[in-house]
Every structure is written in structure tokens, then in C-alpha cells.
Amino acid sequence: MKGPRRLFGWLGEVMPKGLFVRSLIIIIAPVVILQSVVAYVFLERHWQLVTRRLSSAVSSDIAALIDIYEVSPQARMTSELVRIAQDKLGLEVEFLPGTELPPQGPKPFFSILDEVLSEEISRQVARPFWIDTVGRSNLIEIRILLDNDVVMRVFARRSLAYASNSHIFLIWMLGTSFVLVTIAVLFQFNQIRPILRLADAAEAFGMGRDVDFRPRGAREVRRAGRAFIEMKRRIERSIDQRTTMLNGVSHDLRTILTRFKLSLSLMRNSPDVQDLRKDVDEMGNMLEAYLAFARGDAGEQSRPADIAAMLETLQSDYARQGRNISVSVVGDVVVTVRPLAFQRLVANLVANAVRYGDKVNITATRQSRWLTIAVEDDGPGIEPELREEAFKPFLRLDTARNVDDGGTGLGLAIARDIVRSHGGEIELSDSPLGGLKATIRVPV
């Protein structure tokens, strides 16, 4: 059982992973196998059999001419024998007295005719002979040593001893197969293209981008496309309903907070009133954070944004506060994102790093289809076993650092929500500076 499993495992590794290439293999592999079998059977059976029979017929004619020449005294008149050979047998015969056979030259490596014709002459004529199958393209020269030191030279057309038109069958077979495979490739590409468009649309929708998609292709592909469009509508409708509800809740709660602020402003200033004002301001900030997390900034459209300029703006803002932040950019970081949401994502991470660290480094790298942003600090960091817990909403860590400058426990939760809405991911690890390193990886 291990042998077949290893074989199938190896095949799974070496086989191409793309649907287009795999479908082509399904189409082309049977054609190639069928043609290989047909060509083998044709060459081994038909081609060699026909060539052997033709060579046998030529050898029989030559043997008959030799017998006539040696048995019949009248055949010594070679002119009559030459005429009979040319008119009746299609052979050009010449008798060369007092000559010897030429030395044997190197035989062609792939010549079936040379091998088969030599065997037939040896079997039927049984005399010393010399043949040349490559000297002239359309003629075969055969020399046979007779008993009276006479060399009989015979010129025969190649077509008399060799199935010379067999290559036409191979050319037609290969040419027709090439045309059929080309048509199959074009047809298969047209069938695969709607699937690729559906995959691109799903990927773009997963990254929060506007999608203009119409189902095309085969019936099954159209069905999958319509299912994707219906799923997209349901998600958008659900997001719109949630946003509308949150806007209403936000309006009602802001109205109440405004009443509190107005009432406090009319009251005489005292330590108790100041404490109440701080509580109302903190409640307003918490309300904005909760609503922003629940809303997820879903209403914003994606558009190209310069991440380098975004990071430089953050660097300048913190420089005015007396905080030194190092920014490094590698590659072209102008990418398509939701700018406000992405700015809030990076700002949350930077604010968290600045709050707990004295030294902060930001690195943005564009490689192929991915944008990577790393925010490092030299703060106390987060224990490895608590890093996944830090992404949970409203969770405040009991250890050295919190994840949100407002104290609501939503900083990393909002960051992960924004990253995932762009089709990416965020992870926490140890920083070379000694603190925490937050890495954002987003497809672009």
C-alpha cells in the first residue's frame, strides 16, 4: 500500500496545479498515447512489412535475371536481357566483365531499406553483393558478382523496394493532431476564462473593492457566478442594514450626551462637575470607538493611496509631540486600499507602540502582490501566550501593556478587522528592539 501511495503522492507534487493546464493534459494525453500506439503499430507492422515484401520482390526479379543469364545461352546476349529487365521489371541492368565489387561503406544507422534489402538478397540470390541505398535519392544501386567474374549492376527505383510514402501518413496524422489540439486549447481557454474572472471578482470583493462582474461561460460557471452575485448582494444588504441601525443608535446616544454636556455647562463649576465632564467625554470617546468597530468603515470605497505619504504624515505628527519615529519604505507602495480605514489601522498600531515604547520603527515593503508593514517598539511587549487574546474585542490585558490608547480594549480588534476586510492578516511577534512587533500583510 505504501508504494501506490508514494506514487500518487509524487504525481500530486509534479502535476501542474492550474485547472487550465490540467484540462489540457486530460485532452492532449489520450491523443498523444493513441498516436504513439498507432505510429508504433504502423511502423513496426505495416511499414516494415511492406518494405520487406517490396525488397523481396526486387530480389526475386534480380535472382530470376541471374538464373536466365546463367542457364540460357541466348541470355548471353545481354542487350536483350537488359531490354526485358527494363521493359518488364522496371530495372536498369548492366553487365561489367572483369571488375570487382567495391568495398562496403558505412551503413546508415536508421535505414530499414538497407537492412531488409540486404537480408532478402542474401537469402534469394546467395552471391557476393554490394548495395548503395544513399548515393542517389531516388535510385538504389545493387552490384552482384557472378561466377565468370562479371559484375551485374542493377539500378532500381527506391519506390520498388521501399514504402517511401509512409511518411505522408505520419505528416497527416501529426498535422491533423496539431490543428485539433490548437482548437482544443483555444476552446478550453474560453471555458477557463470565466472561472478566472469569477475568482478575480471574489478576490477583489474579499479585499473590499468594488466589483463589476457578469456571469459568462458554461451553464455551471454561470450558476456559480449568479450564486456569487447573490451572496455579494446579501452581504452588502446586511452591512447596509447594520450601518443604518448603528447610525440611528449613534444619533440617539449623541443626543443624550449633548444634553449631558449642555446641562453640565449650565451648572456652577466645581470639582464634582469637572469629574462629570471627564466621565461624559470618556463616554463619548468610548461610544465612538464602539461604533467604529461595529461599523468597520464599510462605507468607504477603495482607491489608490500612497502609503509612504501616509507614514510620513504620522511621523510628522508625532515629531511635533517630541516623539522620534523611524520610517523605512522599500519599493512602490502606492496601492489600492480604503485610505481612511487603512490610515486608522496604521495609526492604531503606531499609537500603541508610541504609548508603550520610547523607540519606534516602521517599515513598509512592496513585494510582488503583497504589501507588508511592520511596526516595532522597545516596550514591554506581550507574552506569546496572550498575543491571540489581545485581538479579542473589549479585552484588557492584565500585564504591562494595553492595546488601545482610549482604554476600550479595541485597538488590535479594530486593526485586525480592517486588515481582514482588505484580504490580509496581522500577527504579533518579538521585536529586535526588545518589545512588540506588529506585522501587517495585505494583498495589492
Secondary structure as UniProt FT lines:
FT   HELIX           2..14
FT   HELIX           19..41
FT   HELIX           42..47
FT   HELIX           48..71
FT   HELIX           73..76
FT   HELIX           78..84
FT   HELIX           85..89
FT   STRAND          91..97
FT   TURN            109..110
FT   HELIX           112..124
FT   STRAND          129..132
FT   STRAND          139..145
FT   TURN            147..148
FT   STRAND          150..157
FT   HELIX           158..161
FT   TURN            164..165
FT   HELIX           166..206
FT   TURN            207..208
FT   HELIX           219..266
FT   HELIX           271..295
FT   TURN            296..299
FT   STRAND          303..306
FT   HELIX           307..320
FT   TURN            321..322
FT   STRAND          325..330
FT   STRAND          334..337
FT   HELIX           339..356
FT   STRAND          360..367
FT   TURN            368..369
FT   STRAND          370..377
FT   HELIX           384..386
FT   TURN            387..388
FT   HELIX           389..391
FT   TURN            393..394
FT   TURN            405..406
FT   HELIX           411..421
FT   TURN            422..423
FT   STRAND          425..430
FT   TURN            432..433
FT   STRAND          436..443
//
